[in-house]
Amino acid sequence: MQPRDLSAHVAYEAGRGVEEVARELGLDPGELVKLSSNENPFGPAPAAVEAIRETAAAAHTYPKSAATDLRERLADEWAVVPSQIWLANGGDGALDYLARAMLLPGEAVLVPAPGFAYYAMSARYHHGVVESYPLEKADEFAQTPETVLPHYDGERIVYLTSPHNPTGSEVTLSTVETIAEETDEETLVVVDEAYGEFSDRPSATGLVEERDDVAVLRTFSKAYGLAGVRLGYAIVPEAWADAYARVNTPFAASEISCRAGLAALDDEHHVERTVETARWAREYMDEHLACPTYDSAGNFVLCEVGDGTAVAEAAKREGVIVRDTTSFGLPECVRVTCGTREGTRRAVEVLNDVA
Ligand SMILES: *Cc1c(COP(=O)(O)O)cnc(C)c1O
């Protein structure tokens, strides 16, 4: 027998781990600077590590109260009610729940190109059809009513990413509002703020209060340094927030991940240090990289190197791992995650050498 026709599905290509690359190059993992997956260069918040350790002893029981506690905590933070917080296995899991709650088979979604691959993957898993709107270099990859709406044709979900991966561009609240206003009543605008902590702009969560057709995505993977734990959430309008109970996988976020998330939220110092260092690294790369860079509000910078694959390969041989953005449709660029000061300086030196 065979599974259903999966030919339209593209396998997600995760950046490779440090251990794997180190083995290939015959290097010690400690000698590598991994700046390819937008991970937190300082690791998880120490308090989160402690919480994971403490929760481990109860791992044989089904999750207890941590998800409730975390939903309450996040609801407080965003001035919404707990039912509006859809916890999931990473932001990706929350994208799945939104697609599951919205899409009928054959309904379409509209995604940015270049953009985050999982929007399309998730829609296809839910028997949806994927359309895209192009982001142009000439407009610095802007997502605006002028660049998005001409490509809108009644899709059920429109995805906006702010800050945008892999370019670092941002979406204004008035853009979100205009797009929500100009699209059909039954179209949901998802604003992906996976990198929101690194931006100075206000979250679109304020709009979730006023409208029933905007949802926001957030994650603990980036600024909070918990990518390996898999914890993210959507903030959805109160009007249909109860759909969560009907679409989520039982125990959508584990006790361990929720305890880690709660501890990470309490560790303000860790997030502040992460965000400050990312700001510094963005500026440093902008100033010192020989190749042209794009303004970024995230914890990464997109640089125009000519041949992204060749440059990423050459940098890797020097122990610096960056993301070749060919799979994003930008074969002439690489995306460099903001590292520690030391890691960022090293990456700049190596990239200037090989590019
Ligand atoms: C990293 C990322 C996410 C979510 O990642 P998770 O690890 O699943 O939380 C969502 N959107 C974008 C644009 C991202 O870069």
The ligand as a MOL file (V3000), in Angstrom:
LIG
                    3D

  0  0  0     0  0            999 V3000
M  V30 BEGIN CTAB
M  V30 COUNTS 15 15 0 0 0
M  V30 BEGIN ATOM
M  V30 1 C 10.9220 30.1770 13.8620 0
M  V30 2 C 9.6960 30.6580 13.2060 0
M  V30 3 C 8.4030 30.2510 13.5910 0
M  V30 4 C 8.0610 29.2760 14.6580 0
M  V30 5 O 9.0010 28.3820 15.0200 0
M  V30 6 P 8.6840 27.3530 16.1800 0
M  V30 7 O 10.0220 26.8690 16.5640 0
M  V30 8 O 7.7920 26.2880 15.5990 0
M  V30 9 O 7.9940 28.0970 17.2730 0
M  V30 10 C 7.3130 30.8060 12.9590 0
M  V30 11 N 7.4670 31.6900 11.9860 0
M  V30 12 C 8.6670 32.1070 11.5820 0
M  V30 13 C 8.7410 33.1250 10.5050 0
M  V30 14 C 9.8210 31.5910 12.1510 0
M  V30 15 O 11.0060 31.9760 11.6940 0
M  V30 END ATOM
M  V30 BEGIN BOND
M  V30 1 1 1 2
M  V30 2 1 2 3
M  V30 3 2 2 14
M  V30 4 1 3 4
M  V30 5 2 3 10
M  V30 6 1 4 5
M  V30 7 1 5 6
M  V30 8 2 6 7
M  V30 9 1 6 8
M  V30 10 1 6 9
M  V30 11 1 10 11
M  V30 12 2 11 12
M  V30 13 1 12 13
M  V30 14 1 12 14
M  V30 15 1 14 15
M  V30 END BOND
M  V30 END CTAB
M  END
